[in-house]
């Protein structure tokens, strides 16, 4: 049972002060340990990382600041409180820069220390949970939750998700169709303190304006002709969790101010009801439009946009993700080979360049569907550029006009250009990405320069 209590390490060279703090902390329900010097405290942290550290500033041999600096990145997982009888603004600033939660003067006020520790431990507990979840979500495949990719745009996205997940603020996700907006919302939820509660997704374009209010806020029995029973809306169903509103710019304008009111007040009222119901729901909204353009075009109220856009995640299209195209293609081919109990066909030399040459207007969704068709229809013994052209490009239509078929030579040229762009012009890395030797790449570039 004692092991479940938060551990607090007391570091002070004064025996009486140290012993007094240990007794005090034990009385508050913590498991207190002690060290008489910074070096001994470091050794203790190597054996067991405490949840919190209460340390003196001025100690012989190693100061409190030097001790905390020596902890390095581990500081992020510890609630650190400095105590000293020689307080100064400069040392307080330095302590906070090193990652300390607070800085208290001697003689200590016990209740103030207790309040500071409680707040600090809550913050650190969340940081530890987020770090553990992030480590569990990351994999050698370059994935982060259900998201897959290790290109620079995706690494930036993972960093943003890690920063905002611990909050409860609204998030607006934008990106072209098929870029994975719902997967991003799910990942934010899975990394958040709300992860054990409901994650509920609602497509705003799939529900008529007359039904949307009931879907969001619910209704009482008899509120309208077909209301034969009480219905709990999405906000009540997702209470304590996350509500994902996909295609938010397709929500009827007459519903948007009602949604805004709930976001502002944290209360809903069922249709036909006469009382307000408090709800705690994190809202993540998504759109395949540019948010600013949607406001300008009258598809999204400006006040609602500002309320949703506390954090903004803009998802990169697949064509800008370079190496992720072949990474995802391989992942999906293995996935569908398992699903349909077929062997994974090897790639011919021209298959990878054909993948990279395509613009992927449907993004990851199009790539996934293409790899599923290939798994079922390609006869083998290997996947070729002809297979790609036959089974992956037959129904592809660009957002503006139908795409004209391109020759294999042109596909090869576009693939090389895209690979060089993805590797910032590094020919060795581009050749690896294309599955060819640097010598072959140089020969092809020389050929193109003569044309």
Residue pairs with C-beta under 8 A, 6 or more apart in sequence:
2 31
3 31
5 29
5 30
5 31
6 30
6 31
6 51
6 52
6 121
7 30
7 31
7 32
7 33
7 48
7 50
7 51
7 52
8 25
8 30
8 31
8 32
8 33
8 50
8 51
8 52
8 53
8 54
8 117
9 32
9 33
9 34
9 35
9 41
9 44
9 45
9 50
9 52
9 53
9 54
9 55
10 18
10 21
10 22
10 25
10 32
10 33
10 34
10 35
10 53
10 54
10 55
11 18
11 34
11 35
11 36
11 37
11 38
11 41
11 53
11 54
11 55
11 56
11 59
11 64
11 67
12 18
12 21
12 34
12 36
12 55
12 56
12 59
12 83
13 36
13 37
13 56
13 59
13 60
14 56
15 36
17 56
18 34
18 36
19 34
21 32
21 34
21 54
21 108
22 32
22 33
22 34
24 110
24 113
25 32
25 54
26 32
28 114
28 117
30 52
30 117
33 44
33 50
35 41
35 44
37 59
37 60
37 61
37 62
38 55
38 59
38 61
38 62
38 63
38 64
38 66
38 67
38 70
39 61
39 62
41 53
41 55
41 67
42 67
42 70
42 71
44 50
45 71
45 74
49 74
49 77
49 78
50 78
51 78
51 79
51 121
51 124
51 125
52 78
52 79
52 80
52 81
52 117
52 120
52 121
52 124
53 68
53 78
53 79
53 80
53 81
54 81
54 83
54 113
54 117
55 64
55 67
55 68
55 80
55 81
55 82
55 83
56 64
56 82
56 83
56 84
57 63
57 64
57 65
57 82
57 83
57 84
57 86
57 91
57 95
58 64
58 84
58 85
58 86
59 67
62 70
64 82
64 84
64 95
65 91
65 94
65 95
65 98
68 75
68 80
68 95
68 98
68 99
68 100
69 98
71 78
75 98
75 99
76 99
76 127
76 131
77 124
77 127
77 128
77 131
78 99
78 124
79 101
79 117
79 120
79 121
79 123
79 124
80 98
80 99
80 100
80 101
80 120
81 100
81 101
81 102
81 103
81 104
81 113
81 116
81 117
81 120
82 92
82 95
82 100
82 102
82 103
82 104
83 104
83 105
83 106
83 108
83 113
84 91
84 103
84 105
84 106
85 105
85 106
85 107
87 103
87 105
91 103
92 103
95 103
96 103
101 116
101 119
101 120
101 123
101 124
102 116
102 120
104 112
104 113
104 116
126 166
126 193
127 166
129 193
130 162
130 165
130 166
130 191
133 190
133 191
133 195
134 144
134 162
134 191
137 143
137 144
137 145
137 187
137 190
137 191
138 144
141 148
141 150
141 327
141 331
142 148
142 149
142 150
142 154
142 324
142 327
143 149
144 154
144 158
144 161
144 187
145 183
145 186
145 187
145 190
145 191
146 180
146 183
146 186
146 187
147 154
147 157
147 158
147 180
147 183
147 184
147 187
148 324
148 327
148 328
148 331
149 321
149 324
149 327
149 328
150 323
150 324
150 327
151 316
151 321
151 322
151 323
151 324
151 422
153 316
153 320
153 321
154 316
154 321
154 324
157 184
157 313
157 315
157 316
160 311
160 313
161 184
161 187
161 188
161 191
161 313
162 191
164 171
164 188
164 311
164 313
165 187
165 188
165 191
165 192
166 191
166 192
166 193
167 192
167 311
168 192
168 193
168 194
168 280
168 282
169 282
169 310
169 311
170 263
170 282
170 283
170 284
170 285
170 307
170 308
170 309
170 310
170 311
171 185
171 188
171 282
171 283
171 284
171 285
171 308
171 310
171 311
171 312
171 313
172 248
172 284
172 285
172 286
172 287
172 291
172 305
172 308
172 309
172 310
172 311
172 312
172 313
173 181
173 184
173 185
173 284
173 285
173 286
173 287
173 312
173 313
173 314
173 315
174 181
174 286
174 287
174 288
174 289
174 290
174 291
174 312
174 313
174 314
174 315
175 181
175 286
175 288
175 314
175 315
175 316
175 317
176 288
176 315
176 317
176 361
176 363
177 288
177 362
177 363
177 365
178 318
178 362
178 363
178 364
178 365
178 366
179 315
179 316
179 317
179 318
179 363
179 364
180 315
180 363
180 364
181 246
181 286
181 288
181 315
182 201
182 244
182 246
182 286
184 313
184 315
185 199
185 201
185 242
185 244
185 284
185 286
186 199
186 244
188 242
188 284
189 195
189 199
189 241
189 242
189 244
189 282
189 284
190 199
192 242
192 282
194 240
194 241
194 242
194 282
197 238
197 239
197 240
197 241
197 242
198 237
198 238
198 239
198 240
198 241
198 242
199 238
199 241
199 242
199 244
200 234
200 237
200 238
200 241
200 242
200 243
200 244
201 244
201 246
202 215
202 216
202 234
202 243
202 244
202 245
202 246
203 246
203 247
204 212
204 245
204 246
204 247
204 248
204 249
204 250
204 251
205 246
205 247
205 250
207 215
209 252
209 254
209 255
212 251
212 252
212 255
213 255
213 258
213 271
214 227
214 231
214 233
214 271
215 233
215 234
216 233
216 234
216 235
216 255
216 258
216 259
216 262
216 268
217 233
217 235
217 258
217 262
217 268
217 269
217 270
217 271
218 230
218 231
218 232
218 233
218 235
218 236
218 268
218 270
218 271
218 273
219 227
219 230
219 231
219 233
219 270
219 271
219 272
219 273
220 227
220 230
220 270
220 271
220 272
220 273
221 227
221 228
221 229
221 230
221 272
222 272
223 270
223 271
223 272
223 273
224 271
224 272
227 271
227 272
230 270
231 270
233 268
233 270
234 243
235 243
235 262
235 268
235 279
235 281
236 268
236 277
236 279
238 279
238 281
239 279
239 280
239 281
240 280
240 281
241 281
241 282
242 281
242 282
242 283
242 284
243 281
243 282
243 283
243 284
244 284
244 285
244 286
245 251
245 283
245 284
245 285
245 286
246 285
246 286
247 286
247 287
247 288
248 285
248 286
248 287
248 300
248 308
249 287
249 289
249 291
249 294
249 299
249 300
250 299
251 259
253 298
253 301
256 300
256 301
256 304
257 301
257 303
257 304
259 304
260 301
260 303
260 304
260 307
262 268
262 279
263 283
263 304
263 307
263 308
264 307
265 276
266 278
266 279
266 280
267 276
267 277
267 278
267 279
268 276
268 277
268 279
269 275
269 276
269 277
270 277
283 308
285 308
287 294
287 300
289 299
291 300
291 305
291 309
291 312
294 300
294 305
295 301
295 302
295 305
317 360
317 363
318 324
318 325
318 328
318 360
318 363
318 364
318 366
318 367
319 359
319 360
319 418
322 356
322 418
322 419
322 421
322 422
322 423
322 433
323 422
323 433
325 355
325 356
325 360
325 367
326 352
326 355
326 356
326 433
328 364
328 367
328 368
329 355
329 367
329 371
332 367
332 368
332 371
332 372
333 344
333 345
333 371
333 374
333 375
334 344
335 371
336 342
336 371
336 372
336 375
336 376
337 343
337 344
337 375
339 375
340 375
340 376
342 375
342 376
345 374
345 378
345 380
345 381
345 382
345 383
346 381
346 382
346 383
347 382
347 383
347 435
348 382
348 383
348 384
348 385
349 435
349 436
350 384
350 385
350 408
350 412
351 382
351 383
351 384
351 385
351 387
351 388
352 415
352 433
352 434
352 435
353 385
353 411
353 412
353 415
353 416
353 419
353 434
353 435
354 385
354 388
354 389
354 408
354 411
354 415
355 388
355 415
356 414
356 415
356 418
356 419
356 433
356 434
357 406
357 410
357 411
357 412
357 413
357 414
357 415
357 418
358 388
358 392
358 393
358 396
358 411
359 398
359 403
360 366
360 367
361 396
361 397
361 398
361 399
362 369
362 396
366 396
370 388
370 391
370 392
373 391
373 392
374 383
374 387
374 388
374 391
374 392
377 391
378 387
378 391
385 408
385 411
389 405
393 403
393 405
396 403
397 403
406 414
412 444
413 448
415 434
416 430
416 434
416 441
416 444
416 445
416 448
419 430
419 431
419 433
419 434
420 426
420 427
420 430
422 430
422 433
423 429
423 430
423 433
427 438
427 441
427 442
427 445
428 438
430 441
431 437
431 438
431 440
431 441
434 441
